[in-house]
């Protein structure tokens, strides 16, 4: 995380550094992103950067954290219907994710690049894995209470399946749609009808396999 000297900067200067870093990392993979370009555009000496951050990874981790916090805030400000069923809730999460991408494209792009390139810091990978497992277990248990998921389904196994599928689904859809030229117009992945169709098929498979009907 940034050093205290970064947070002690005037708001305008601190925000300019953040904005330039967002642009650099959203347009380039981690290895290609350049601290030299950021500080040159910010009009500060490169040595000053290391008074604010330990290194490039420190800045990158901070941007990813900002993205996670912004998305959590976005979802909290746009809550779903509390009576929504389990699988309808997953569809809502997908739709809300698209809206967040449109609202905060740079933060979203940095997150996608981190996942696709494997550049996500190890600590954040572990946090994401544990967080996803806890989230999906709670979702399954709630689904069983609501009658959406069969009580015979093992919650730990179901949580593992949800987590495994959705951690890889974005990369799978991205590769599949890129190979077919579907994303050539620059649209977000889940804005495309084909991605929506495939996502619905995944939920259909899960619902048929775990549901009570």
C-alpha positions as CSV (number, residue, x, y, z in Angstrom):
1,X,0.0,0.0,0.0
2,X,1.1,3.6,-0.5
3,X,3.3,5.2,2.1
4,X,2.1,8.0,4.3
5,X,3.9,10.6,2.2
6,X,1.5,9.7,-0.7
7,X,-1.6,10.4,1.4
8,X,0.0,13.6,2.7
9,X,0.1,15.0,-0.9
10,X,-2.4,17.7,-1.9
11,X,-5.6,16.1,-3.1
12,X,-5.1,17.4,-6.7
13,X,-1.5,16.1,-7.0
14,X,-2.4,12.7,-5.5
15,X,-5.4,12.3,-7.8
16,X,-3.3,13.2,-10.8
17,X,-0.9,10.4,-10.0
18,X,-3.7,7.9,-9.6
19,X,-5.4,9.0,-12.8
20,X,-2.1,8.6,-14.8
21,X,-1.4,5.3,-13.2
22,X,-5.0,4.1,-14.1
23,X,-4.4,5.1,-17.7
24,X,-1.0,3.4,-17.9
25,X,-2.1,0.1,-16.3
26,X,-5.4,-0.1,-18.1
27,X,-3.7,0.4,-21.5
28,X,-0.8,-1.9,-20.8
29,X,-0.2,-5.3,-19.2
30,X,1.8,-5.3,-15.9
31,X,5.1,-6.0,-17.6
32,X,4.7,-3.3,-20.2
33,X,3.4,-0.6,-17.9
34,X,6.0,2.0,-17.2
35,X,6.6,3.9,-14.0
36,X,8.9,6.3,-16.0
37,X,6.0,7.3,-18.2
38,X,3.7,7.9,-15.2
39,X,6.2,10.1,-13.4
40,X,7.1,12.0,-16.6
41,X,3.5,12.8,-17.3
42,X,3.0,13.7,-13.6
43,X,6.0,16.1,-13.7
44,X,7.7,14.5,-10.7
45,X,11.2,13.0,-10.3
46,X,11.3,9.2,-10.4
47,X,12.9,9.2,-7.0
48,X,9.8,10.9,-5.7
49,X,7.7,7.9,-6.8
50,X,9.6,5.7,-4.4
51,X,8.8,8.1,-1.6
52,X,5.1,7.3,-2.3
53,X,5.3,3.6,-3.2
54,X,7.7,0.8,-2.5
55,X,7.8,-0.3,-6.1
56,X,5.8,-0.9,-9.2
57,X,3.9,-3.9,-7.7
58,X,2.9,-1.7,-4.7
59,X,1.3,0.8,-7.0
60,X,-0.4,-2.0,-9.0
61,X,-1.8,-3.6,-5.9
62,X,-3.1,-0.3,-4.8
63,X,-5.0,0.2,-8.1
64,X,-6.5,-3.3,-7.8
65,X,-7.6,-2.5,-4.3
66,X,-9.2,0.7,-5.5
67,X,-11.0,-1.3,-8.1
68,X,-12.3,-3.9,-5.6
69,X,-13.5,-1.1,-3.2
70,X,-15.2,0.8,-6.0
71,X,-17.0,-2.3,-7.3
72,X,-18.2,-3.2,-3.7
73,X,-19.4,0.4,-3.3
74,X,-21.2,0.3,-6.6
75,X,-23.0,-2.9,-5.8
76,X,-23.9,-1.6,-2.4
77,X,-25.4,1.5,-3.9
78,X,-27.5,-0.6,-6.4
79,X,-28.7,-3.5,-4.3
80,X,-30.8,-6.3,-5.7
81,X,-34.4,-7.3,-4.8
82,X,-34.0,-9.1,-1.4
83,X,-36.6,-11.7,-2.5
84,X,-34.6,-12.6,-5.6
85,X,-33.9,-16.3,-6.2
86,X,-30.4,-17.7,-6.1
87,X,-29.8,-18.1,-9.8
88,X,-31.6,-14.8,-10.6
89,X,-29.2,-13.2,-8.1
90,X,-26.2,-14.5,-10.0
91,X,-27.7,-13.1,-13.2
92,X,-28.2,-9.8,-11.4
93,X,-24.5,-9.8,-10.3
94,X,-23.5,-10.3,-14.0
95,X,-25.7,-7.4,-15.1
96,X,-24.4,-5.2,-12.3
97,X,-20.8,-6.1,-13.3
98,X,-21.5,-4.8,-16.8
99,X,-22.9,-1.6,-15.4
100,X,-19.8,-1.2,-13.3
101,X,-17.5,-1.7,-16.3
102,X,-19.3,1.0,-18.2
103,X,-19.1,3.4,-15.2
104,X,-15.5,2.7,-14.3
105,X,-13.8,1.2,-17.5
106,X,-10.2,1.8,-16.4
107,X,-10.5,0.1,-13.1
108,X,-12.4,-2.8,-14.7
109,X,-9.8,-3.2,-17.5
110,X,-6.9,-3.3,-14.9
111,X,-8.8,-6.1,-13.1
112,X,-9.3,-8.1,-16.3
113,X,-5.7,-7.7,-17.3
114,X,-4.5,-8.9,-13.9
115,X,-6.6,-12.0,-14.1
116,X,-5.9,-12.8,-17.8
117,X,-2.1,-12.3,-17.5
118,X,-1.7,-14.0,-14.1
119,X,-0.2,-10.8,-12.7
120,X,-2.5,-10.7,-9.7
121,X,-0.3,-10.5,-6.6
122,X,-0.2,-13.7,-4.7
123,X,-1.7,-12.2,-1.6
124,X,-4.7,-10.9,-3.6
125,X,-5.0,-14.2,-5.4
126,X,-5.4,-16.0,-2.0
127,X,-7.8,-13.3,-0.7
128,X,-9.9,-13.7,-3.8
129,X,-9.9,-17.5,-3.6
130,X,-10.9,-17.5,0.1
131,X,-13.5,-14.7,-0.4
132,X,-15.1,-16.5,-3.4
133,X,-15.4,-19.8,-1.5
134,X,-17.0,-18.1,1.5
135,X,-19.4,-16.1,-0.7
136,X,-20.5,-19.1,-2.8
137,X,-21.0,-21.3,0.3
138,X,-23.2,-18.7,1.9
139,X,-25.1,-18.4,-1.5
140,X,-25.6,-22.1,-1.6
141,X,-26.8,-22.4,2.0
142,X,-29.2,-19.5,1.4
143,X,-30.4,-21.1,-1.8
144,X,-31.1,-24.3,0.2
145,X,-33.1,-22.3,2.8
146,X,-35.1,-20.6,0.0
147,X,-35.7,-23.9,-1.8
148,X,-33.8,-23.0,-4.9
149,X,-31.0,-25.6,-4.3
150,X,-31.6,-29.2,-3.3
151,X,-30.8,-29.9,0.4
152,X,-29.0,-33.0,-0.8
153,X,-26.3,-30.9,-2.4
154,X,-23.1,-30.6,-0.3
155,X,-22.5,-26.9,0.3
156,X,-18.7,-27.2,0.2
157,X,-18.7,-29.1,-3.0
158,X,-21.2,-26.7,-4.6
159,X,-19.2,-23.7,-3.4
160,X,-16.1,-25.2,-5.0
161,X,-17.9,-25.8,-8.3
162,X,-19.3,-22.2,-8.4
163,X,-15.9,-20.8,-7.5
164,X,-14.0,-22.9,-10.1
165,X,-16.4,-22.2,-12.9
166,X,-16.7,-18.5,-12.4
167,X,-13.0,-17.9,-11.8
168,X,-12.3,-19.4,-15.3
169,X,-15.5,-18.4,-17.1
170,X,-14.4,-14.9,-18.1
171,X,-11.1,-16.1,-19.6
172,X,-12.9,-18.9,-21.5
173,X,-15.6,-16.5,-22.9
174,X,-13.0,-13.9,-23.8
175,X,-10.8,-16.4,-25.7
176,X,-13.8,-18.0,-27.4
177,X,-15.3,-14.7,-28.5
178,X,-12.0,-13.2,-29.6
179,X,-11.3,-16.3,-31.7
180,X,-14.6,-15.7,-33.5
181,X,-14.0,-12.0,-33.9
182,X,-17.0,-11.1,-31.8
183,X,-15.2,-8.5,-29.7
184,X,-13.6,-6.6,-32.6
185,X,-15.9,-3.6,-32.1
186,X,-14.4,-3.0,-28.7
187,X,-17.5,-3.9,-26.6
188,X,-17.2,-5.2,-23.1
189,X,-17.2,-9.0,-23.0
190,X,-20.6,-9.4,-21.3
191,X,-22.3,-6.8,-23.5
192,X,-22.3,-9.2,-26.4
193,X,-25.4,-11.4,-27.1
194,X,-23.2,-14.4,-27.6
195,X,-21.5,-14.1,-24.2
196,X,-24.9,-13.6,-22.6
197,X,-26.2,-16.7,-24.3
198,X,-23.3,-18.8,-23.1
199,X,-23.5,-17.4,-19.6
200,X,-27.2,-18.3,-19.5
201,X,-26.3,-21.8,-20.6
202,X,-23.8,-22.1,-17.7
203,X,-26.5,-21.0,-15.2
204,X,-29.0,-23.4,-16.8
205,X,-26.6,-26.3,-16.3
206,X,-25.9,-25.3,-12.7
207,X,-29.6,-24.8,-12.0
208,X,-30.6,-28.1,-13.5
209,X,-27.9,-29.9,-11.6
210,X,-28.4,-28.3,-8.2
211,X,-32.0,-27.2,-8.3
212,X,-34.9,-28.8,-6.6
213,X,-37.1,-29.2,-9.7
